[in-house]
């Protein structure tokens, strides 16, 4: 990429931030999604344009990426004008501005319209945070898959992809139940 503008060249919302979370530039889609003119967003902290309910999540996304120098993702709700907020999976990624060699953070909404598997990312994050487990059932393949979470609960259930007793053809072959005295 020749200029930092190319880092924002996407149809979805995108912004470039300094490592301390200040908006250096953003594309028109991000300004529209935030419901603010781009001029009102420039030079402000990334969390400022977000609704109060989303501010802490937006700020922690940037803080995590700046501190760890790794990619981070959060589900954030873009504000809505006269309707329901639009939930988006937002990615923050450390980048280097090719024009100035400055370390920046690129924040952008991931387009999950054609990649439904990416929608599992927020579910996995939520189940991990809530100490819950997540299963996925594929009706076409008749398969049940454990996607993780709550390992102590998972230990209670056998592997659903394996047959429990493959040699048994029916209840007549089931072993007798132990009695109370056994």
C-alpha positions as a Python dict, from the first residue, in 0.01 Angstrom:
ca = {
    (1, 'X'): (0, 0, 0),
    (2, 'X'): (138, 333, -103),
    (3, 'X'): (-52, 564, 131),
    (4, 'X'): (-251, 542, 451),
    (5, 'X'): (-563, 618, 244),
    (6, 'X'): (-537, 269, 96),
    (7, 'X'): (-579, 128, 446),
    (8, 'X'): (-923, 290, 450),
    (9, 'X'): (-1016, 191, 94),
    (10, 'X'): (-1301, -45, 173),
    (11, 'X'): (-1677, -32, 131),
    (12, 'X'): (-1731, -96, 503),
    (13, 'X'): (-1659, 132, 797),
    (14, 'X'): (-1287, 178, 866),
    (15, 'X'): (-1063, 415, 1064),
    (16, 'X'): (-695, 466, 1139),
    (17, 'X'): (-605, 545, 1499),
    (18, 'X'): (-290, 641, 1680),
    (19, 'X'): (-165, 395, 1942),
    (20, 'X'): (-332, 604, 2214),
    (21, 'X'): (-669, 562, 2039),
    (22, 'X'): (-708, 901, 1870),
    (23, 'X'): (-883, 895, 1531),
    (24, 'X'): (-634, 1005, 1269),
    (25, 'X'): (-852, 936, 964),
    (26, 'X'): (-1170, 752, 873),
    (27, 'X'): (-1363, 667, 564),
    (28, 'X'): (-1710, 795, 476),
    (29, 'X'): (-1869, 461, 567),
    (30, 'X'): (-1736, 487, 926),
    (31, 'X'): (-1857, 845, 963),
    (32, 'X'): (-2199, 745, 830),
    (33, 'X'): (-2218, 439, 1057),
    (34, 'X'): (-2128, 653, 1361),
    (35, 'X'): (-2384, 914, 1254),
    (36, 'X'): (-2133, 1200, 1273),
    (37, 'X'): (-1952, 1409, 1012),
    (38, 'X'): (-1591, 1298, 968),
    (39, 'X'): (-1468, 1639, 1088),
    (40, 'X'): (-1634, 1582, 1428),
    (41, 'X'): (-1456, 1248, 1468),
    (42, 'X'): (-1100, 1346, 1370),
    (43, 'X'): (-865, 1408, 1662),
    (44, 'X'): (-1103, 1255, 1917),
    (45, 'X'): (-1070, 930, 2110),
    (46, 'X'): (-1217, 634, 1923),
    (47, 'X'): (-1474, 571, 2197),
    (48, 'X'): (-1613, 927, 2191),
    (49, 'X'): (-1840, 901, 1882),
    (50, 'X'): (-1992, 572, 2000),
    (51, 'X'): (-2312, 559, 2206),
    (52, 'X'): (-2252, 547, 2582),
    (53, 'X'): (-2349, 179, 2593),
    (54, 'X'): (-2073, 92, 2342),
    (55, 'X'): (-1801, 334, 2451),
    (56, 'X'): (-1618, 105, 2694),
    (57, 'X'): (-1615, -186, 2443),
    (58, 'X'): (-1483, 38, 2166),
    (59, 'X'): (-1208, 176, 2390),
    (60, 'X'): (-1105, -166, 2523),
    (61, 'X'): (-1076, -297, 2167),
    (62, 'X'): (-822, -28, 2083),
    (63, 'X'): (-641, -51, 2417),
    (64, 'X'): (-599, -427, 2383),
    (65, 'X'): (-457, -398, 2031),
    (66, 'X'): (-220, -115, 2125),
    (67, 'X'): (-95, -301, 2435),
    (68, 'X'): (-55, -649, 2285),
    (69, 'X'): (22, -554, 1923),
    (70, 'X'): (-221, -828, 1817),
    (71, 'X'): (-553, -841, 1636),
    (72, 'X'): (-862, -802, 1855),
    (73, 'X'): (-1232, -824, 1775),
    (74, 'X'): (-1550, -704, 1945),
    (75, 'X'): (-1916, -698, 1862),
    (76, 'X'): (-2023, -333, 1860),
    (77, 'X'): (-2357, -174, 1781),
    (78, 'X'): (-2336, 121, 1545),
    (79, 'X'): (-2593, 383, 1646),
    (80, 'X'): (-2912, 391, 1446),
    (81, 'X'): (-3107, 689, 1328),
    (82, 'X'): (-3472, 614, 1390),
    (83, 'X'): (-3425, 236, 1401),
    (84, 'X'): (-3251, -53, 1565),
    (85, 'X'): (-2872, -34, 1608),
    (86, 'X'): (-2663, -231, 1358),
    (87, 'X'): (-2443, -493, 1525),
    (88, 'X'): (-2108, -546, 1357),
    (89, 'X'): (-1800, -752, 1424),
    (90, 'X'): (-1521, -493, 1450),
    (91, 'X'): (-1155, -584, 1406),
    (92, 'X'): (-862, -378, 1534),
    (93, 'X'): (-526, -460, 1381),
    (94, 'X'): (-182, -301, 1426),
    (95, 'X'): (-52, -157, 1096),
    (96, 'X'): (230, 64, 979),
    (97, 'X'): (150, 372, 775),
    (98, 'X'): (344, 314, 451),
    (99, 'X'): (384, 688, 395),
    (100, 'X'): (533, 778, 735),
    (101, 'X'): (630, 443, 899),
    (102, 'X'): (411, 544, 1196),
    (103, 'X'): (257, 260, 1397),
    (104, 'X'): (-122, 283, 1378),
    (105, 'X'): (-429, 77, 1453),
    (106, 'X'): (-667, -2, 1170),
    (107, 'X'): (-1023, -54, 1291),
    (108, 'X'): (-1281, -186, 1048),
    (109, 'X'): (-1610, -373, 1034),
    (110, 'X'): (-1575, -726, 904),
    (111, 'X'): (-1810, -817, 623),
    (112, 'X'): (-1976, -1140, 733),
    (113, 'X'): (-2254, -1144, 472),
    (114, 'X'): (-2089, -1418, 268),
    (115, 'X'): (-1894, -1585, 548),
    (116, 'X'): (-2135, -1718, 807),
    (117, 'X'): (-1858, -1902, 991),
    (118, 'X'): (-1714, -1569, 1101),
    (119, 'X'): (-2035, -1514, 1296),
    (120, 'X'): (-1921, -1786, 1537),
    (121, 'X'): (-1641, -1558, 1661),
    (122, 'X'): (-1868, -1344, 1881),
    (123, 'X'): (-2057, -1652, 2000),
    (124, 'X'): (-1733, -1819, 2104),
    (125, 'X'): (-1622, -1502, 2280),
    (126, 'X'): (-1955, -1475, 2461),
    (127, 'X'): (-1967, -1839, 2566),
    (128, 'X'): (-1611, -1824, 2696),
    (129, 'X'): (-1685, -1511, 2897),
    (130, 'X'): (-2003, -1664, 3040),
    (131, 'X'): (-1837, -2001, 3108),
    (132, 'X'): (-2088, -2173, 2879),
    (133, 'X'): (-2042, -2432, 2611),
    (134, 'X'): (-2133, -2401, 2247),
    (135, 'X'): (-2255, -2679, 2019),
    (136, 'X'): (-2323, -2659, 1647),
    (137, 'X'): (-2565, -2893, 1473),
    (138, 'X'): (-2556, -2949, 1099),
    (139, 'X'): (-2894, -3089, 990),
    (140, 'X'): (-2766, -3169, 641),
    (141, 'X'): (-2483, -3388, 772),
    (142, 'X'): (-2663, -3500, 1091),
    (143, 'X'): (-2357, -3400, 1290),
    (144, 'X'): (-2323, -3234, 1626),
    (145, 'X'): (-1994, -3054, 1695),
    (146, 'X'): (-1861, -2921, 2025),
    (147, 'X'): (-1720, -2573, 1961),
    (148, 'X'): (-1575, -2520, 2305),
    (149, 'X'): (-1633, -2354, 2635),
    (150, 'X'): (-1719, -2489, 2979),
    (151, 'X'): (-1473, -2779, 2973),
    (152, 'X'): (-1604, -2923, 3300),
    (153, 'X'): (-1951, -2950, 3150),
    (154, 'X'): (-1810, -3100, 2830),
    (155, 'X'): (-1650, -3381, 3029),
    (156, 'X'): (-1996, -3497, 3137),
    (157, 'X'): (-2100, -3578, 2781),
    (158, 'X'): (-1946, -3841, 2556),
    (159, 'X'): (-1814, -3746, 2218),
    (160, 'X'): (-2133, -3709, 2009),
    (161, 'X'): (-1951, -3796, 1689),
    (162, 'X'): (-1867, -4145, 1810),
    (163, 'X'): (-2113, -4428, 1854),
    (164, 'X'): (-2145, -4527, 2215),
    (165, 'X'): (-2181, -4901, 2177),
    (166, 'X'): (-2134, -4996, 1812),
    (167, 'X'): (-2182, -5372, 1863),
    (168, 'X'): (-2521, -5343, 2030),
    (169, 'X'): (-2821, -5380, 1806),
    (170, 'X'): (-3093, -5306, 2059),
    (171, 'X'): (-3216, -5300, 2419),
    (172, 'X'): (-3216, -5678, 2448),
    (173, 'X'): (-2835, -5664, 2452),
    (174, 'X'): (-2810, -5389, 2713),
    (175, 'X'): (-2641, -5503, 3034),
    (176, 'X'): (-2855, -5544, 3342),
    (177, 'X'): (-2866, -5239, 3565),
    (178, 'X'): (-2677, -5278, 3889),
    (179, 'X'): (-2896, -5316, 4193),
    (180, 'X'): (-2873, -5099, 4500),
    (181, 'X'): (-2682, -5377, 4678),
    (182, 'X'): (-2414, -5411, 4405),
}
